[in-house]
């Protein structure tokens, strides 16, 4: 059965695209037929590469990428659509795209825009609503590691739980080279805030890594459905996790 995994941030600019690419890279490495779907891309001109193209660049290997709608201004999908006079993302079109990709792939990754409850249309459609339209969908939360993350992670997790959506886990999208005390302590506290396991942490600057796929394998936890089986997870952040518990 095809797994459909929604990737959303607790906020904007938390490393959501890099985490999507990391999961895609591991899935491709494991031989899974993998697709990435971006329902609404904002802030990108026609012909300019968007987030889906960046995921393909980072992940490498055979990967299907698709956008449903793109808007030129870097705003919420709703506001960007209104200002551009362009159509909104719709549930029927989105579900049809997911079903089409699921028919030919083992894993479909859906990358949202901004946070979980950013609006896609004038009636208040959100990524959470799109996830509810897909049977057995799971949601991966991407969080920043520093002060303030626990509140917005908890709010995102509660919104998902209220909608009876499965939280697959939380991943830190950009771990700093010199974490402060609050950031280090959040390693222990983020799983509590999310009500789900901490599944990994990408270091800051990960998209510039020469071997992004190798970095992804070292940064995401095994046994989380990435196709790694019981492989070791040498990422220093996760190895040190026990120190802070």
N, C-alpha and C positions, 0 to 999 in steps of 0.2 A: 504494500500500500504506500502511495506517495505521501511523504511528509511535507506539510506546508507550514513554514516557520516565518512568522512576522518579526521583523527587527525594528524596534522603535527606541528612540532615545527618551531619557527622562527630561531632556531639554534639547535645544539645538546646539550644534557644535560640540558634541560629546564623543565623537568618533564612531558614529553609527555606520557610515559607509565603510570605514576600515574594518569594523567588526563583521559586517556583511561579507566583505571580501575575504576575511580570514576564515569564516565558516565555509564559504564557497571553495576556497583553496584546499581546505582539508577534505571536503566532499569530493572534489575533482581528483585529488591525490588518491582517495580510497576507491576510485572507479565509479562513483555514483553519477548518474546522469543528472546534471544540476542546471536549474534555471533561476534567474533573478528578475523579479518584476518590480518596477517602480511605477506606482499608480499615478502620482502627480509630481513631476519634476519642475521646480521653480528656479528662477534666476539664471536661466540658460537660453541663449539665443539659438535660432534654427541652425543646425549643422555643427553646433558646439558640443563637445562631449559632456555628458551629464554624469550623475552618480553611478548609473548602471554601467556606463563605459569605463569608469574608474574601477569599479568592482572587477570587470573583465580584465582590465590591465593588470591589476594586482594579483588576481587569482591565477591567471594563466590557464593553459589547457583548454579543453573543449567546454564552453559555457554558453548557454543561451541567455541573452539579456533582452528585456523588452520594457519600453515605456508606454503608458497609455496616453498621457497628455503632458505637454511641457509648456510652461509659461515663462515669458522673458524676465519678469521682475522677481527679485529675491524676497518674496512675501509668503504668507500662508497661501495654500492652493486656492482657497475661496477668494481671498482678496486679489490674488494675482489673476485669477480667471475673470473676476468682475472688471478689473482695470483694463484687461486686454480684450474684453468682449469675446472671450472664448468659452467653450462648453466646460461644464464641471465634469469631474470624475463621477460616474454613476455606478451603483451597485451591480446592475445587470451586466454592464460591459466588463466590470472588474471580475465578477464571478466567472463569466465566459472565458476571460483570459486565463484565470487560474485553472479552470477545468481543462482548457486546451493544453496548457503547459504540463499539468499533472498527468495527462494521458500519455506523455512521452518522456517523463523525467521521474527520477526517484526522489528528488528534493526540489521544492520550489521555495525560494527565499523572497519574501515581500518586504522591501525597504520603504518605510514610511517617510513622511516629511516632517521634520521637527519632532515634537513630542506626540504622545499618544492621542491627545484630544484636540490637536490642531484641526481646524475645519477644512473640509474639502468642497463643501457647497453651502448655499445660502440657508439650507434647512438644518445645518449642523452635523452633516455626515463627517465621521472621524475614522481614523484607522481602526479603532476599537470596533466600530460598526462594520467595517469591511471584514475584520477578523471573525465577527459573529456570523457573517454570511457564508463562511467556509467551514464545513463540518470538520471537527477534530483539529482545528487550527491551534497552534501554540504560539506564544509570544516570548521573544527574547528581549529583555530590557538592557539597554546600554546606558551606563551611568558615568558621570565624572567622579573622581575619587576624593575630592576635597571637601572642605567645610561647606555645609548646606545640602550636600547630596542626599543625606538620610531622609530629609523631609520630602523632597520631590520624588525620591524613589518610593517612599511609602505611599504617597498620594497616587503615583502611577500604578503601583501594585494593588491598592484598594480599588481603583477604577476598574482594573482588569478582573479582580475577584468579584466585584459587584455585577459584572457582566458574565460571570461564570466562564471566563476564559482562562486557559491553562498558562501559567507563567513557567516557561522552561527553565529560566534561570536569569542571572544578571552577570554582565560582563563589563569590566572597567575599560572604557574606550581609549584612554590615554593616561598611562601611569607616568608621573614625573620622575626625572632622574634623581631629584633630591626631595623626597616626600617629607612633609612636616608631620608633627605628632597626630593631628586630626586625620590626615590622609592615611597614615599607617593604621590608626585605630579603626578606620572605616572598613578595612579588610575584614574585621570581625563583625562589624555592625551592619554592613550592606546586606548580607544574606538575611538577617533578621528583618531589616526594613522591607526587603523584597518578598519575604516569605518564600524564598526559593534559593537554591544554592548559588554560590559564586562560581562561575564556570570558566573564569580566566581573566586576563588583563593584558592588553596590548601596551607596549611602552610608547611614550611620546615619540612622534616621528616615525612610527611604524611604516606608513606608506612610502617612505624614502628608503626602506631597507633593500639591500641588494638581493636578498633571498627572502622575499615576503612570505612565501609558502612555508619555508623552514621556520621563520619567526612565528607564524601562525600555529604551527605544530608545537612549538615550545611554549606558547602563550595560552592556549585553550585547554581546558581540562579534558583528560580522556574519559571515556565512558559516558559522554554526554550526547551521543548520537552523531558525532562528527565523522564516524568511520575509523576511529583510531583504535578501537578495541581497548586493550589494557596497556597501551603504550605508555612509556614514562612521560612525565610532564616536568621538564627541567626549569621552567620559568622561575626566576629567582623570587619574584613577587609571591607566587603561590607556594614555593618551598618555604618562604619565611612566614607564611600565614600562621603556622602554629605558634610562632613566637609571640604573636599579638593577641591570640585568643585568651 
